[in-house]
């Protein structure tokens, strides 16, 4: 599935719509060059899940946990990771909870230490905004893509039909 988003607001709205269809356990990989809006999309997801506080890229901390009403979400930014083995020191295995959603930026830097993706989103610069290429990598990811497609995201914001 490919989606063209015109601006950061559209990317936030898409993230909120995506969040409405998420249910743990789920692993989302976000890939793209610097400045393509990986954290913007994550911010939209968190807003869609009810988070009202600040959402910063965990570039220096590597991981930012969010305790949300329905689940835990772990936002990882592995851009500055020197070696995948460093993730072991963060207690990553302890975070692999059944009620967690993982959003991982720069997942290629954590190969071998991360859980496999259910959905991978590649974000590219495009003359008219950002192009998102969504690829399911598990049956859970396929199910989520089917729900997104059925609900015509990102334009549709009423996602009550998305099953949990």
C-alpha positions in Angstrom: 0.0 0.0 0.0 1.3 3.5 -0.8 0.0 6.7 0.6 0.9 10.3 -0.4 0.7 12.8 2.5 0.9 16.5 1.8 2.2 18.0 5.1 3.1 17.2 8.7 -0.6 17.6 9.7 -1.6 14.9 7.3 1.2 12.7 8.6 -0.1 13.2 12.2 -3.7 12.4 11.1 -2.5 9.3 9.4 -0.6 8.3 12.6 -3.8 8.8 14.6 -5.8 6.7 12.2 -3.1 4.0 12.3 -3.2 4.0 16.1 -6.9 3.4 16.1 -6.3 0.1 14.4 -3.3 -1.0 16.5 -3.6 -3.6 19.2 -0.8 -5.1 21.1 1.4 -7.0 20.6 2.6 -5.1 17.5 5.9 -4.0 16.1 6.1 -1.1 13.6 9.4 -0.3 11.8 9.7 3.2 10.4 12.4 3.8 7.8 13.4 6.9 5.9 16.0 9.6 5.6 16.5 12.3 8.2 13.6 14.7 8.1 11.0 12.5 6.5 8.7 12.6 9.6 9.2 9.3 11.4 8.8 11.0 14.8 5.9 13.1 13.4 4.1 9.9 12.5 4.8 8.5 15.9 3.5 11.6 17.5 0.3 11.2 15.6 0.0 7.6 16.8 0.5 8.7 20.4 -2.1 11.4 20.1 -4.5 8.9 18.5 -3.9 6.7 21.6 -4.7 9.5 24.0 -1.3 10.8 24.9 -1.4 14.5 25.6 2.2 15.3 26.7 5.3 16.0 24.7 6.6 13.5 22.2 10.3 13.9 21.4 12.5 11.7 19.3 14.5 9.5 21.7 17.6 10.0 19.6 19.9 10.3 22.7 18.0 8.1 25.1 17.2 5.4 22.4 13.9 4.5 24.0 10.9 6.4 25.3 8.2 4.4 27.1 4.6 5.6 27.1 2.0 4.2 29.5 -1.3 4.6 27.8 -4.8 3.7 28.9 -5.1 0.6 26.6 -1.4 -0.4 26.3 2.2 0.5 26.6 4.0 2.0 23.6 7.8 1.9 23.3 9.3 4.5 20.8 12.8 3.6 19.8 15.1 5.7 17.8 18.3 3.8 16.9 20.0 6.4 14.8 22.9 6.9 17.2 23.2 3.2 18.1 26.8 2.0 17.6 26.2 -1.7 17.8 23.0 -3.8 18.1 24.4 -5.4 21.2 24.0 -2.1 23.0 20.3 -2.8 23.1 20.9 -5.6 25.6 22.0 -3.0 28.1 18.7 -1.2 27.8 16.9 -4.2 29.1 15.1 -4.8 25.8 14.1 -8.3 26.6 12.3 -7.1 29.7 10.2 -4.8 27.6 8.8 -7.5 25.3 5.5 -7.5 27.1 2.3 -8.9 25.6 0.5 -5.5 26.0 3.2 -3.5 24.1 3.3 -1.7 20.8 6.8 -1.0 19.5 7.6 1.9 17.1 11.1 1.6 15.9 13.0 4.3 13.9 16.2 3.1 12.1 15.5 -0.6 12.8 18.4 -1.6 10.5 20.7 -0.5 13.3 19.2 -3.0 15.7 19.2 -6.1 13.5 19.4 -9.3 15.5 18.2 -7.7 18.7 14.8 -6.4 17.8 11.6 -8.4 17.5 10.5 -8.9 13.9 8.2 -6.2 12.4 4.5 -6.7 11.8 4.4 -3.7 9.6 7.2 -1.7 7.9 6.6 1.8 6.7 9.2 3.4 4.3 8.8 7.2 4.2 10.3 9.1 1.3 10.6 12.8 0.4 8.2 13.6 -2.4 7.7 16.9 -4.3 4.2 17.0 -2.9 5.0 15.9 0.6 5.8 12.4 1.8 5.2 9.1 0.2 4.6 6.2 2.6 5.0 2.6 1.4 3.4 0.2 3.9 4.5 -3.4 3.8 3.0 -6.1 6.1 5.5 -8.6 7.4 3.2 -10.8 9.4 -0.4 -12.0 9.4 -1.0 -9.3 12.1 0.4 -6.7 9.8 -1.7 -7.9 6.9 -4.8 -7.6 9.0 -3.9 -4.1 10.0 -3.3 -3.1 6.3 -6.7 -4.6 5.3 -8.4 -2.4 8.0 -6.5 0.7 6.9 -7.4 0.1 3.3 -11.0 -0.5 4.2 -11.2 2.7 6.1 -9.6 4.9 3.4 -7.0 6.3 5.7 -5.7 9.0 6.1 -8.8 10.9 5.1 -11.2 9.0 7.3 -10.8 9.8 11.0 -13.8 7.9 12.3 -12.1 4.6 13.1 -14.7 3.1 15.4 -15.0 0.2 13.0 -11.3 -0.9 13.6 -11.5 -3.9 15.8 -9.2 -4.1 18.8 
